[in-house]
Amino acid sequence: MGAIPPLRGKLVAGDAGRFSDLDSRAVTGDQLTPHHMPQAAAKFTSREEGGALALPHEEHVLTRTYGVRGRAIVRTEASLPFRQVLARDIRDVRYIAGAKYNRHYWV
């Protein structure tokens, strides 16, 4: 079983994958942002290789790691393992958006 190939075409809210794959599909003015999970500042991965979820801008600004909140969280969670930080980010998105991004891709 190999890696899941990146999605192609226009970026859609709920698309998930490497940040660089999502960012390359973003269109100026589409109001969609690839949201790093965990945030890139945590340095679990490189910015490009990190996992991300495409969110509408109005949801992205509500996330726990957006802007100033993110700078505080990266310091307070510095000793936590990747899985724990990722779980917090997933719960955060579910709190903001409910289950609307819970879809499965079959390869």
VEXVO-974852 format. One record per residue (C-alpha): x, y, z. Coordinates in Angstrom, 1 decimal, padded with zeros to 4 digits. Layout:
N
X/Y/Z
X/Y/Z $
...
END
This chain:
107
X/Y/Z
000.0/000.0/000.0 $
001.5/003.3/-001.1 $
001.0/006.9/-000.2 $
-002.4/008.5/-001.0 $
-001.9/010.6/-004.2 $
-002.7/014.4/-003.8 $
-006.1/015.7/-005.0 $
-006.1/017.6/-008.2 $
-008.0/020.6/-009.4 $
-009.5/023.5/-007.6 $
-009.1/023.6/-003.8 $
-012.3/022.8/-001.9 $
-013.1/023.3/001.8 $
-012.4/020.1/003.6 $
-009.6/018.9/001.3 $
-006.7/017.5/003.3 $
-003.1/016.7/002.6 $
000.4/018.2/002.6 $
000.4/021.9/003.0 $
002.4/022.4/-000.2 $
-000.1/020.3/-002.2 $
-003.1/022.3/-000.9 $
-001.4/025.7/-001.2 $
-000.4/025.0/-004.8 $
-004.2/024.5/-005.6 $
-005.3/027.7/-003.9 $
-006.6/030.5/-006.0 $
-006.2/034.1/-005.0 $
-009.6/035.4/-003.7 $
-011.1/032.0/-003.1 $
-011.2/032.7/000.7 $
-009.8/029.2/001.4 $
-006.7/028.7/003.5 $
-004.7/025.5/004.1 $
-004.7/025.2/007.9 $
-001.6/023.4/009.3 $
-002.4/020.7/011.8 $
-000.3/020.8/014.0 $
000.8/024.3/013.3 $
004.0/024.8/011.4 $
005.6/026.7/014.2 $
005.6/023.5/016.3 $
008.2/022.2/013.9 $
007.1/018.6/013.9 $
007.5/018.8/010.1 $
008.7/021.3/007.6 $
006.1/023.9/006.5 $
005.7/022.3/003.1 $
005.4/018.7/004.3 $
003.1/019.4/007.2 $
-000.5/018.1/007.2 $
-003.2/020.7/006.5 $
-006.9/021.0/006.0 $
-008.5/023.6/003.6 $
-010.7/025.9/005.6 $
-012.8/029.0/004.7 $
-011.0/032.1/006.0 $
-013.8/032.8/008.4 $
-013.3/029.4/010.1 $
-009.5/029.6/009.9 $
-009.4/032.8/012.0 $
-011.4/031.0/014.7 $
-008.9/028.2/015.2 $
-006.9/027.9/018.4 $
-003.6/028.4/016.5 $
-004.4/031.4/014.4 $
-002.3/034.5/014.8 $
-001.4/035.6/018.3 $
-003.2/032.5/019.9 $
-000.9/030.3/017.9 $
002.3/031.9/019.2 $
001.1/031.3/022.8 $
000.0/027.7/022.1 $
003.3/026.7/020.5 $
005.1/027.8/023.7 $
002.6/026.1/026.1 $
002.5/022.8/024.1 $
006.3/022.6/023.3 $
006.7/019.5/025.5 $
003.6/017.6/024.1 $
003.9/014.8/021.6 $
002.8/015.2/018.0 $
-000.3/013.0/018.4 $
-001.6/014.9/021.4 $
-001.2/018.3/019.6 $
-002.8/016.9/016.4 $
-005.8/015.6/018.5 $
-006.3/019.0/020.0 $
-006.3/020.6/016.6 $
-008.8/018.1/015.2 $
-011.1/018.7/018.2 $
-010.7/022.4/017.6 $
-011.8/022.2/014.0 $
-014.7/019.9/015.0 $
-015.8/022.4/017.6 $
-015.8/025.2/015.0 $
-017.2/023.3/012.0 $
-019.0/020.3/013.4 $
-018.7/017.1/011.3 $
-018.9/018.8/007.9 $
-015.2/017.9/007.1 $
-015.5/014.2/008.2 $
-015.4/012.6/004.7 $
-013.4/009.7/003.5 $
-011.4/009.3/000.3 $
-011.0/005.8/-001.1 $
-008.1/005.1/-003.4 $
END
